[in-house]
Amino acid sequence: MIHVSLSLLIFIYLGVFLTVIFSAWLRYEWVRRRRENRALRHRLRCAICALEFEDATTDLLPRCPRCGSLNERYRLRPS
Ligand SMILES: [Zn+2]
C-alpha cells in the first residue's frame, strides 16, 4: 500500500483540478479565435464610407457596394 500524506493528496488533487480547468480554458479560447477568424475572413470595411461588406472573390481591390470605391484588402480586427 502506498502511504501519502493528506497535504500531498490535497496538493495533487488541486494540481490535477487546475490543470483540467486551464486546458479547458485554452481549448475554449482556441476554438473561439478560430471561429472568429473564419467569420472575419472575407469581411472588409470601406475606407471611404466605412461600410462593412463581405467579399469572397480573389480581386486585389474589391469594390464597395455602396459608394463604388476600390478598397485594399486587410484583415479586420475583432472589436
Ligand atoms: Zn464605400
PDB file of the backbone (N, CA, C, O) and the ligand in Angstrom, with CONECT records:
HET     ZN  A 101       1
ATOM      1  N   MET A   1       0.835  -1.199   0.000  1.00  0.00           N
ATOM      2  CA  MET A   1       0.000   0.000   0.000  1.00  0.00           C
ATOM      3  C   MET A   1       0.871   1.252   0.000  1.00  0.00           C
ATOM      4  O   MET A   1       1.920   1.301   0.643  1.00  0.00           O
ATOM      5  N   ILE A   2       0.414   2.254  -0.732  1.00  0.00           N
ATOM      6  CA  ILE A   2       1.179   3.492  -0.838  1.00  0.00           C
ATOM      7  C   ILE A   2       0.716   4.455   0.249  1.00  0.00           C
ATOM      8  O   ILE A   2      -0.478   4.708   0.406  1.00  0.00           O
ATOM      9  N   HIS A   3       1.681   4.988   0.998  1.00  0.00           N
ATOM     10  CA  HIS A   3       1.341   5.959   2.031  1.00  0.00           C
ATOM     11  C   HIS A   3       1.543   7.367   1.498  1.00  0.00           C
ATOM     12  O   HIS A   3       2.642   7.736   1.085  1.00  0.00           O
ATOM     13  N   VAL A   4       0.481   8.142   1.512  1.00  0.00           N
ATOM     14  CA  VAL A   4       0.534   9.524   1.046  1.00  0.00           C
ATOM     15  C   VAL A   4      -0.055  10.394   2.148  1.00  0.00           C
ATOM     16  O   VAL A   4      -1.116  10.096   2.697  1.00  0.00           O
ATOM     17  N   SER A   5       0.646  11.462   2.456  1.00  0.00           N
ATOM     18  CA  SER A   5       0.114  12.344   3.488  1.00  0.00           C
ATOM     19  C   SER A   5      -1.080  13.121   2.953  1.00  0.00           C
ATOM     20  O   SER A   5      -1.246  13.268   1.742  1.00  0.00           O
ATOM     21  N   LEU A   6      -1.896  13.609   3.853  1.00  0.00           N
ATOM     22  CA  LEU A   6      -3.106  14.321   3.451  1.00  0.00           C
ATOM     23  C   LEU A   6      -2.778  15.588   2.672  1.00  0.00           C
ATOM     24  O   LEU A   6      -3.446  15.906   1.688  1.00  0.00           O
ATOM     25  N   SER A   7      -1.751  16.312   3.111  1.00  0.00           N
ATOM     26  CA  SER A   7      -1.400  17.561   2.418  1.00  0.00           C
ATOM     27  C   SER A   7      -0.924  17.286   0.987  1.00  0.00           C
ATOM     28  O   SER A   7      -1.241  18.043   0.070  1.00  0.00           O
ATOM     29  N   LEU A   8      -0.166  16.206   0.799  1.00  0.00           N
ATOM     30  CA  LEU A   8       0.282  15.846  -0.554  1.00  0.00           C
ATOM     31  C   LEU A   8      -0.913  15.440  -1.424  1.00  0.00           C
ATOM     32  O   LEU A   8      -0.977  15.768  -2.609  1.00  0.00           O
ATOM     33  N   LEU A   9      -1.855  14.720  -0.808  1.00  0.00           N
ATOM     34  CA  LEU A   9      -3.055  14.308  -1.533  1.00  0.00           C
ATOM     35  C   LEU A   9      -3.861  15.532  -1.997  1.00  0.00           C
ATOM     36  O   LEU A   9      -4.329  15.577  -3.135  1.00  0.00           O
ATOM     37  N   ILE A  10      -4.015  16.506  -1.119  1.00  0.00           N
ATOM     38  CA  ILE A  10      -4.735  17.740  -1.468  1.00  0.00           C
ATOM     39  C   ILE A  10      -3.978  18.496  -2.550  1.00  0.00           C
ATOM     40  O   ILE A  10      -4.578  19.031  -3.482  1.00  0.00           O
ATOM     41  N   PHE A  11      -2.663  18.535  -2.421  1.00  0.00           N
ATOM     42  CA  PHE A  11      -1.833  19.221  -3.416  1.00  0.00           C
ATOM     43  C   PHE A  11      -1.991  18.580  -4.802  1.00  0.00           C
ATOM     44  O   PHE A  11      -2.144  19.279  -5.804  1.00  0.00           O
ATOM     45  N   ILE A  12      -1.951  17.236  -4.842  1.00  0.00           N
ATOM     46  CA  ILE A  12      -2.120  16.526  -6.116  1.00  0.00           C
ATOM     47  C   ILE A  12      -3.516  16.783  -6.686  1.00  0.00           C
ATOM     48  O   ILE A  12      -3.670  17.039  -7.880  1.00  0.00           O
ATOM     49  N   TYR A  13      -4.524  16.712  -5.825  1.00  0.00           N
ATOM     50  CA  TYR A  13      -5.903  16.943  -6.258  1.00  0.00           C
ATOM     51  C   TYR A  13      -6.048  18.341  -6.858  1.00  0.00           C
ATOM     52  O   TYR A  13      -6.627  18.503  -7.931  1.00  0.00           O
ATOM     53  N   LEU A  14      -5.524  19.340  -6.167  1.00  0.00           N
ATOM     54  CA  LEU A  14      -5.617  20.713  -6.671  1.00  0.00           C
ATOM     55  C   LEU A  14      -4.849  20.886  -7.981  1.00  0.00           C
ATOM     56  O   LEU A  14      -5.312  21.573  -8.892  1.00  0.00           O
ATOM     57  N   GLY A  15      -3.693  20.270  -8.067  1.00  0.00           N
ATOM     58  CA  GLY A  15      -2.888  20.356  -9.293  1.00  0.00           C
ATOM     59  C   GLY A  15      -3.622  19.784 -10.482  1.00  0.00           C
ATOM     60  O   GLY A  15      -3.661  20.395 -11.550  1.00  0.00           O
ATOM     61  N   VAL A  16      -4.205  18.609 -10.302  1.00  0.00           N
ATOM     62  CA  VAL A  16      -4.960  17.968 -11.383  1.00  0.00           C
ATOM     63  C   VAL A  16      -6.168  18.820 -11.747  1.00  0.00           C
ATOM     64  O   VAL A  16      -6.445  19.032 -12.927  1.00  0.00           O
ATOM     65  N   PHE A  17      -6.886  19.310 -10.746  1.00  0.00           N
ATOM     66  CA  PHE A  17      -8.071  20.136 -10.961  1.00  0.00           C
ATOM     67  C   PHE A  17      -7.722  21.396 -11.754  1.00  0.00           C
ATOM     68  O   PHE A  17      -8.404  21.729 -12.723  1.00  0.00           O
ATOM     69  N   LEU A  18      -6.661  22.096 -11.344  1.00  0.00           N
ATOM     70  CA  LEU A  18      -6.267  23.325 -12.030  1.00  0.00           C
ATOM     71  C   LEU A  18      -5.786  23.043 -13.448  1.00  0.00           C
ATOM     72  O   LEU A  18      -6.047  23.832 -14.357  1.00  0.00           O
ATOM     73  N   THR A  19      -5.087  21.931 -13.650  1.00  0.00           N
ATOM     74  CA  THR A  19      -4.632  21.566 -14.989  1.00  0.00           C
ATOM     75  C   THR A  19      -5.818  21.327 -15.920  1.00  0.00           C
ATOM     76  O   THR A  19      -5.805  21.765 -17.070  1.00  0.00           O
ATOM     77  N   VAL A  20      -6.836  20.639 -15.427  1.00  0.00           N
ATOM     78  CA  VAL A  20      -8.025  20.372 -16.239  1.00  0.00           C
ATOM     79  C   VAL A  20      -8.733  21.681 -16.581  1.00  0.00           C
ATOM     80  O   VAL A  20      -9.112  21.897 -17.732  1.00  0.00           O
ATOM     81  N   ILE A  21      -8.913  22.554 -15.589  1.00  0.00           N
ATOM     82  CA  ILE A  21      -9.582  23.841 -15.826  1.00  0.00           C
ATOM     83  C   ILE A  21      -8.788  24.672 -16.832  1.00  0.00           C
ATOM     84  O   ILE A  21      -9.363  25.250 -17.754  1.00  0.00           O
ATOM     85  N   PHE A  22      -7.476  24.732 -16.656  1.00  0.00           N
ATOM     86  CA  PHE A  22      -6.626  25.541 -17.530  1.00  0.00           C
ATOM     87  C   PHE A  22      -6.647  25.025 -18.966  1.00  0.00           C
ATOM     88  O   PHE A  22      -6.732  25.818 -19.904  1.00  0.00           O
ATOM     89  N   SER A  23      -6.572  23.709 -19.150  1.00  0.00           N
ATOM     90  CA  SER A  23      -6.581  23.171 -20.513  1.00  0.00           C
ATOM     91  C   SER A  23      -7.952  23.353 -21.162  1.00  0.00           C
ATOM     92  O   SER A  23      -8.035  23.576 -22.370  1.00  0.00           O
ATOM     93  N   ALA A  24      -9.025  23.263 -20.378  1.00  0.00           N
ATOM     94  CA  ALA A  24     -10.358  23.509 -20.931  1.00  0.00           C
ATOM     95  C   ALA A  24     -10.480  24.961 -21.366  1.00  0.00           C
ATOM     96  O   ALA A  24     -11.076  25.257 -22.402  1.00  0.00           O
ATOM     97  N   TRP A  25      -9.918  25.863 -20.578  1.00  0.00           N
ATOM     98  CA  TRP A  25      -9.970  27.281 -20.919  1.00  0.00           C
ATOM     99  C   TRP A  25      -9.172  27.560 -22.201  1.00  0.00           C
ATOM    100  O   TRP A  25      -9.637  28.294 -23.074  1.00  0.00           O
ATOM    101  N   LEU A  26      -7.968  26.970 -22.314  1.00  0.00           N
ATOM    102  CA  LEU A  26      -7.148  27.146 -23.516  1.00  0.00           C
ATOM    103  C   LEU A  26      -7.865  26.622 -24.751  1.00  0.00           C
ATOM    104  O   LEU A  26      -7.857  27.262 -25.803  1.00  0.00           O
ATOM    105  N   ARG A  27      -8.479  25.463 -24.616  1.00  0.00           N
ATOM    106  CA  ARG A  27      -9.208  24.855 -25.732  1.00  0.00           C
ATOM    107  C   ARG A  27     -10.364  25.762 -26.156  1.00  0.00           C
ATOM    108  O   ARG A  27     -10.562  25.999 -27.348  1.00  0.00           O
ATOM    109  N   TYR A  28     -11.120  26.265 -25.193  1.00  0.00           N
ATOM    110  CA  TYR A  28     -12.245  27.145 -25.491  1.00  0.00           C
ATOM    111  C   TYR A  28     -11.766  28.400 -26.218  1.00  0.00           C
ATOM    112  O   TYR A  28     -12.378  28.827 -27.198  1.00  0.00           O
ATOM    113  N   GLU A  29     -10.679  28.984 -25.738  1.00  0.00           N
ATOM    114  CA  GLU A  29     -10.147  30.208 -26.335  1.00  0.00           C
ATOM    115  C   GLU A  29      -9.668  29.955 -27.769  1.00  0.00           C
ATOM    116  O   GLU A  29      -9.874  30.782 -28.657  1.00  0.00           O
ATOM    117  N   TRP A  30      -9.029  28.809 -27.980  1.00  0.00           N
ATOM    118  CA  TRP A  30      -8.538  28.439 -29.310  1.00  0.00           C
ATOM    119  C   TRP A  30      -9.694  28.290 -30.289  1.00  0.00           C
ATOM    120  O   TRP A  30      -9.632  28.794 -31.410  1.00  0.00           O
ATOM    121  N   VAL A  31     -10.754  27.594 -29.865  1.00  0.00           N
ATOM    122  CA  VAL A  31     -11.938  27.390 -30.717  1.00  0.00           C
ATOM    123  C   VAL A  31     -12.597  28.725 -31.007  1.00  0.00           C
ATOM    124  O   VAL A  31     -13.019  28.967 -32.138  1.00  0.00           O
ATOM    125  N   ARG A  32     -12.696  29.600 -30.011  1.00  0.00           N
ATOM    126  CA  ARG A  32     -13.346  30.903 -30.188  1.00  0.00           C
ATOM    127  C   ARG A  32     -12.576  31.756 -31.197  1.00  0.00           C
ATOM    128  O   ARG A  32     -13.178  32.393 -32.061  1.00  0.00           O
ATOM    129  N   ARG A  33     -11.232  31.766 -31.088  1.00  0.00           N
ATOM    130  CA  ARG A  33     -10.424  32.553 -32.028  1.00  0.00           C
ATOM    131  C   ARG A  33     -10.547  32.021 -33.443  1.00  0.00           C
ATOM    132  O   ARG A  33     -10.641  32.793 -34.397  1.00  0.00           O
ATOM    133  N   ARG A  34     -10.545  30.694 -33.583  1.00  0.00           N
ATOM    134  CA  ARG A  34     -10.686  30.098 -34.923  1.00  0.00           C
ATOM    135  C   ARG A  34     -12.011  30.470 -35.552  1.00  0.00           C
ATOM    136  O   ARG A  34     -12.080  30.815 -36.732  1.00  0.00           O
ATOM    137  N   ARG A  35     -13.076  30.396 -34.742  1.00  0.00           N
ATOM    138  CA  ARG A  35     -14.408  30.740 -35.241  1.00  0.00           C
ATOM    139  C   ARG A  35     -14.457  32.214 -35.638  1.00  0.00           C
ATOM    140  O   ARG A  35     -15.034  32.565 -36.668  1.00  0.00           O
ATOM    141  N   GLU A  36     -13.860  33.064 -34.832  1.00  0.00           N
ATOM    142  CA  GLU A  36     -13.852  34.495 -35.093  1.00  0.00           C
ATOM    143  C   GLU A  36     -13.075  34.809 -36.377  1.00  0.00           C
ATOM    144  O   GLU A  36     -13.527  35.611 -37.195  1.00  0.00           O
ATOM    145  N   ASN A  37     -11.906  34.179 -36.554  1.00  0.00           N
ATOM    146  CA  ASN A  37     -11.107  34.397 -37.761  1.00  0.00           C
ATOM    147  C   ASN A  37     -11.842  33.929 -39.010  1.00  0.00           C
ATOM    148  O   ASN A  37     -11.795  34.578 -40.055  1.00  0.00           O
ATOM    149  N   ARG A  38     -12.520  32.794 -38.885  1.00  0.00           N
ATOM    150  CA  ARG A  38     -13.269  32.272 -40.026  1.00  0.00           C
ATOM    151  C   ARG A  38     -14.408  33.216 -40.395  1.00  0.00           C
ATOM    152  O   ARG A  38     -14.702  33.407 -41.575  1.00  0.00           O
ATOM    153  N   ALA A  39     -15.047  33.805 -39.391  1.00  0.00           N
ATOM    154  CA  ALA A  39     -16.166  34.716 -39.648  1.00  0.00           C
ATOM    155  C   ALA A  39     -15.687  36.007 -40.304  1.00  0.00           C
ATOM    156  O   ALA A  39     -16.419  36.610 -41.088  1.00  0.00           O
ATOM    157  N   LEU A  40     -14.462  36.439 -39.990  1.00  0.00           N
ATOM    158  CA  LEU A  40     -13.965  37.719 -40.497  1.00  0.00           C
ATOM    159  C   LEU A  40     -13.089  37.568 -41.735  1.00  0.00           C
ATOM    160  O   LEU A  40     -12.535  38.557 -42.215  1.00  0.00           O
ATOM    161  N   ARG A  41     -12.950  36.344 -42.264  1.00  0.00           N
ATOM    162  CA  ARG A  41     -12.013  36.106 -43.352  1.00  0.00           C
ATOM    163  C   ARG A  41     -12.311  36.953 -44.578  1.00  0.00           C
ATOM    164  O   ARG A  41     -11.395  37.536 -45.159  1.00  0.00           O
ATOM    165  N   HIS A  42     -13.579  37.032 -44.987  1.00  0.00           N
ATOM    166  CA  HIS A  42     -13.946  37.755 -46.205  1.00  0.00           C
ATOM    167  C   HIS A  42     -14.596  39.104 -45.904  1.00  0.00           C
ATOM    168  O   HIS A  42     -15.211  39.716 -46.776  1.00  0.00           O
ATOM    169  N   ARG A  43     -14.453  39.553 -44.670  1.00  0.00           N
ATOM    170  CA  ARG A  43     -15.109  40.794 -44.263  1.00  0.00           C
ATOM    171  C   ARG A  43     -14.174  41.974 -44.530  1.00  0.00           C
ATOM    172  O   ARG A  43     -12.996  41.943 -44.175  1.00  0.00           O
ATOM    173  N   LEU A  44     -14.719  43.006 -45.157  1.00  0.00           N
ATOM    174  CA  LEU A  44     -13.934  44.201 -45.479  1.00  0.00           C
ATOM    175  C   LEU A  44     -14.659  45.431 -44.991  1.00  0.00           C
ATOM    176  O   LEU A  44     -15.880  45.418 -44.839  1.00  0.00           O
ATOM    177  N   ARG A  45     -13.913  46.498 -44.744  1.00  0.00           N
ATOM    178  CA  ARG A  45     -14.530  47.785 -44.404  1.00  0.00           C
ATOM    179  C   ARG A  45     -14.066  48.807 -45.424  1.00  0.00           C
ATOM    180  O   ARG A  45     -12.872  48.955 -45.682  1.00  0.00           O
ATOM    181  N   CYS A  46     -15.037  49.511 -46.001  1.00  0.00           N
ATOM    182  CA  CYS A  46     -14.724  50.535 -46.993  1.00  0.00           C
ATOM    183  C   CYS A  46     -13.989  51.696 -46.327  1.00  0.00           C
ATOM    184  O   CYS A  46     -14.384  52.148 -45.252  1.00  0.00           O
ATOM    185  N   ALA A  47     -12.927  52.177 -46.961  1.00  0.00           N
ATOM    186  CA  ALA A  47     -12.140  53.274 -46.393  1.00  0.00           C
ATOM    187  C   ALA A  47     -12.848  54.610 -46.547  1.00  0.00           C
ATOM    188  O   ALA A  47     -12.545  55.550 -45.812  1.00  0.00           O
ATOM    189  N   ILE A  48     -13.778  54.717 -47.477  1.00  0.00           N
ATOM    190  CA  ILE A  48     -14.470  55.983 -47.732  1.00  0.00           C
ATOM    191  C   ILE A  48     -15.747  56.097 -46.906  1.00  0.00           C
ATOM    192  O   ILE A  48     -15.921  57.069 -46.171  1.00  0.00           O
ATOM    193  N   CYS A  49     -16.648  55.106 -47.019  1.00  0.00           N
ATOM    194  CA  CYS A  49     -17.938  55.228 -46.338  1.00  0.00           C
ATOM    195  C   CYS A  49     -18.050  54.333 -45.106  1.00  0.00           C
ATOM    196  O   CYS A  49     -19.086  54.344 -44.441  1.00  0.00           O
ATOM    197  N   ALA A  50     -17.021  53.565 -44.786  1.00  0.00           N
ATOM    198  CA  ALA A  50     -16.968  52.710 -43.586  1.00  0.00           C
ATOM    199  C   ALA A  50     -18.010  51.607 -43.585  1.00  0.00           C
ATOM    200  O   ALA A  50     -18.328  51.056 -42.531  1.00  0.00           O
ATOM    201  N   LEU A  51     -18.545  51.278 -44.751  1.00  0.00           N
ATOM    202  CA  LEU A  51     -19.480  50.155 -44.842  1.00  0.00           C
ATOM    203  C   LEU A  51     -18.698  48.854 -44.718  1.00  0.00           C
ATOM    204  O   LEU A  51     -17.664  48.679 -45.364  1.00  0.00           O
ATOM    205  N   GLU A  52     -19.199  47.936 -43.882  1.00  0.00           N
ATOM    206  CA  GLU A  52     -18.587  46.609 -43.795  1.00  0.00           C
ATOM    207  C   GLU A  52     -19.338  45.686 -44.724  1.00  0.00           C
ATOM    208  O   GLU A  52     -20.566  45.606 -44.678  1.00  0.00           O
ATOM    209  N   PHE A  53     -18.593  44.980 -45.575  1.00  0.00           N
ATOM    210  CA  PHE A  53     -19.250  44.090 -46.525  1.00  0.00           C
ATOM    211  C   PHE A  53     -18.425  42.833 -46.712  1.00  0.00           C
ATOM    212  O   PHE A  53     -17.236  42.796 -46.397  1.00  0.00           O
ATOM    213  N   GLU A  54     -19.087  41.793 -47.235  1.00  0.00           N
ATOM    214  CA  GLU A  54     -18.438  40.513 -47.499  1.00  0.00           C
ATOM    215  C   GLU A  54     -17.945  40.508 -48.932  1.00  0.00           C
ATOM    216  O   GLU A  54     -18.644  40.960 -49.839  1.00  0.00           O
ATOM    217  N   ASP A  55     -16.742  39.998 -49.136  1.00  0.00           N
ATOM    218  CA  ASP A  55     -16.230  39.847 -50.485  1.00  0.00           C
ATOM    219  C   ASP A  55     -15.407  38.568 -50.553  1.00  0.00           C
ATOM    220  O   ASP A  55     -14.281  38.515 -50.059  1.00  0.00           O
ATOM    221  N   ALA A  56     -15.982  37.532 -51.174  1.00  0.00           N
ATOM    222  CA  ALA A  56     -15.324  36.230 -51.231  1.00  0.00           C
ATOM    223  C   ALA A  56     -14.496  36.063 -52.498  1.00  0.00           C
ATOM    224  O   ALA A  56     -13.924  34.997 -52.720  1.00  0.00           O
ATOM    225  N   THR A  57     -14.421  37.098 -53.332  1.00  0.00           N
ATOM    226  CA  THR A  57     -13.654  36.982 -54.570  1.00  0.00           C
ATOM    227  C   THR A  57     -12.160  37.092 -54.273  1.00  0.00           C
ATOM    228  O   THR A  57     -11.760  37.366 -53.141  1.00  0.00           O
ATOM    229  N   THR A  58     -11.347  36.879 -55.295  1.00  0.00           N
ATOM    230  CA  THR A  58      -9.898  36.986 -55.110  1.00  0.00           C
ATOM    231  C   THR A  58      -9.371  38.283 -55.711  1.00  0.00           C
ATOM    232  O   THR A  58      -8.166  38.418 -55.924  1.00  0.00           O
ATOM    233  N   ASP A  59     -10.262  39.243 -55.988  1.00  0.00           N
ATOM    234  CA  ASP A  59      -9.828  40.534 -56.533  1.00  0.00           C
ATOM    235  C   ASP A  59      -8.850  41.209 -55.579  1.00  0.00           C
ATOM    236  O   ASP A  59      -9.002  41.138 -54.360  1.00  0.00           O
ATOM    237  N   LEU A  60      -7.847  41.864 -56.152  1.00  0.00           N
ATOM    238  CA  LEU A  60      -6.867  42.558 -55.318  1.00  0.00           C
ATOM    239  C   LEU A  60      -7.498  43.771 -54.646  1.00  0.00           C
ATOM    240  O   LEU A  60      -7.233  44.056 -53.478  1.00  0.00           O
ATOM    241  N   LEU A  61      -8.339  44.485 -55.398  1.00  0.00           N
ATOM    242  CA  LEU A  61      -9.009  45.671 -54.863  1.00  0.00           C
ATOM    243  C   LEU A  61     -10.517  45.506 -55.011  1.00  0.00           C
ATOM    244  O   LEU A  61     -11.071  45.882 -56.045  1.00  0.00           O
ATOM    245  N   PRO A  62     -11.186  44.965 -54.024  1.00  0.00           N
ATOM    246  CA  PRO A  62     -12.637  44.794 -54.121  1.00  0.00           C
ATOM    247  C   PRO A  62     -13.360  46.132 -54.100  1.00  0.00           C
ATOM    248  O   PRO A  62     -12.907  47.094 -53.479  1.00  0.00           O
ATOM    249  N   ARG A  63     -14.496  46.173 -54.794  1.00  0.00           N
ATOM    250  CA  ARG A  63     -15.258  47.419 -54.925  1.00  0.00           C
ATOM    251  C   ARG A  63     -16.359  47.466 -53.878  1.00  0.00           C
ATOM    252  O   ARG A  63     -17.069  46.485 -53.658  1.00  0.00           O
ATOM    253  N   CYS A  64     -16.490  48.619 -53.237  1.00  0.00           N
ATOM    254  CA  CYS A  64     -17.532  48.815 -52.215  1.00  0.00           C
ATOM    255  C   CYS A  64     -18.902  48.824 -52.889  1.00  0.00           C
ATOM    256  O   CYS A  64     -19.090  49.530 -53.880  1.00  0.00           O
ATOM    257  N   PRO A  65     -19.873  48.044 -52.365  1.00  0.00           N
ATOM    258  CA  PRO A  65     -21.194  48.014 -52.998  1.00  0.00           C
ATOM    259  C   PRO A  65     -21.980  49.309 -52.804  1.00  0.00           C
ATOM    260  O   PRO A  65     -22.898  49.570 -53.582  1.00  0.00           O
ATOM    261  N   ARG A  66     -21.668  50.121 -51.816  1.00  0.00           N
ATOM    262  CA  ARG A  66     -22.434  51.346 -51.579  1.00  0.00           C
ATOM    263  C   ARG A  66     -21.882  52.522 -52.385  1.00  0.00           C
ATOM    264  O   ARG A  66     -22.624  53.158 -53.133  1.00  0.00           O
ATOM    265  N   CYS A  67     -20.569  52.822 -52.239  1.00  0.00           N
ATOM    266  CA  CYS A  67     -20.037  54.031 -52.870  1.00  0.00           C
ATOM    267  C   CYS A  67     -19.192  53.719 -54.113  1.00  0.00           C
ATOM    268  O   CYS A  67     -18.841  54.629 -54.864  1.00  0.00           O
ATOM    269  N   GLY A  68     -18.867  52.448 -54.330  1.00  0.00           N
ATOM    270  CA  GLY A  68     -18.161  52.071 -55.543  1.00  0.00           C
ATOM    271  C   GLY A  68     -16.665  52.312 -55.510  1.00  0.00           C
ATOM    272  O   GLY A  68     -16.007  52.124 -56.533  1.00  0.00           O
ATOM    273  N   SER A  69     -16.094  52.721 -54.381  1.00  0.00           N
ATOM    274  CA  SER A  69     -14.645  52.952 -54.325  1.00  0.00           C
ATOM    275  C   SER A  69     -13.902  51.628 -54.159  1.00  0.00           C
ATOM    276  O   SER A  69     -14.435  50.657 -53.620  1.00  0.00           O
ATOM    277  N   LEU A  70     -12.665  51.616 -54.636  1.00  0.00           N
ATOM    278  CA  LEU A  70     -11.845  50.416 -54.510  1.00  0.00           C
ATOM    279  C   LEU A  70     -11.167  50.409 -53.138  1.00  0.00           C
ATOM    280  O   LEU A  70     -10.725  51.447 -52.646  1.00  0.00           O
ATOM    281  N   ASN A  71     -11.094  49.229 -52.535  1.00  0.00           N
ATOM    282  CA  ASN A  71     -10.545  49.116 -51.182  1.00  0.00           C
ATOM    283  C   ASN A  71      -9.407  48.123 -51.145  1.00  0.00           C
ATOM    284  O   ASN A  71      -9.416  47.115 -51.852  1.00  0.00           O
ATOM    285  N   GLU A  72      -8.418  48.421 -50.304  1.00  0.00           N
ATOM    286  CA  GLU A  72      -7.341  47.458 -50.089  1.00  0.00           C
ATOM    287  C   GLU A  72      -7.838  46.342 -49.186  1.00  0.00           C
ATOM    288  O   GLU A  72      -8.722  46.532 -48.351  1.00  0.00           O
ATOM    289  N   ARG A  73      -7.242  45.171 -49.381  1.00  0.00           N
ATOM    290  CA  ARG A  73      -7.615  44.022 -48.577  1.00  0.00           C
ATOM    291  C   ARG A  73      -6.737  43.985 -47.326  1.00  0.00           C
ATOM    292  O   ARG A  73      -5.515  43.880 -47.434  1.00  0.00           O
ATOM    293  N   TYR A  74      -7.324  44.068 -46.186  1.00  0.00           N
ATOM    294  CA  TYR A  74      -6.580  43.874 -44.947  1.00  0.00           C
ATOM    295  C   TYR A  74      -7.533  43.221 -43.952  1.00  0.00           C
ATOM    296  O   TYR A  74      -8.754  43.324 -44.070  1.00  0.00           O
ATOM    297  N   ARG A  75      -6.952  42.560 -42.991  1.00  0.00           N
ATOM    298  CA  ARG A  75      -7.770  41.825 -42.039  1.00  0.00           C
ATOM    299  C   ARG A  75      -8.423  42.767 -41.052  1.00  0.00           C
ATOM    300  O   ARG A  75      -7.786  43.656 -40.487  1.00  0.00           O
ATOM    301  N   LEU A  76      -9.725  42.545 -40.859  1.00  0.00           N
ATOM    302  CA  LEU A  76     -10.424  43.309 -39.845  1.00  0.00           C
ATOM    303  C   LEU A  76     -10.076  42.723 -38.480  1.00  0.00           C
ATOM    304  O   LEU A  76     -10.073  41.505 -38.299  1.00  0.00           O
ATOM    305  N   ARG A  77      -9.789  43.583 -37.545  1.00  0.00           N
ATOM    306  CA  ARG A  77      -9.532  43.132 -36.182  1.00  0.00           C
ATOM    307  C   ARG A  77     -10.861  42.991 -35.461  1.00  0.00           C
ATOM    308  O   ARG A  77     -11.709  43.879 -35.554  1.00  0.00           O
ATOM    309  N   PRO A  78     -11.058  41.898 -34.748  1.00  0.00           N
ATOM    310  CA  PRO A  78     -12.287  41.785 -33.972  1.00  0.00           C
ATOM    311  C   PRO A  78     -12.327  42.866 -32.886  1.00  0.00           C
ATOM    312  O   PRO A  78     -11.346  43.064 -32.170  1.00  0.00           O
ATOM    313  N   SER A  79     -13.456  43.559 -32.766  1.00  0.00           N
ATOM    314  CA  SER A  79     -13.545  44.642 -31.782  1.00  0.00           C
ATOM    315  C   SER A  79     -14.022  44.131 -30.436  1.00  0.00           C
ATOM    316  O   SER A  79     -14.153  44.910 -29.492  1.00  0.00           O
TER     317      SER A  79
HETATM  318 ZN    ZN A 101     -17.851  52.617 -49.618  1.00  0.00          ZN2+
END
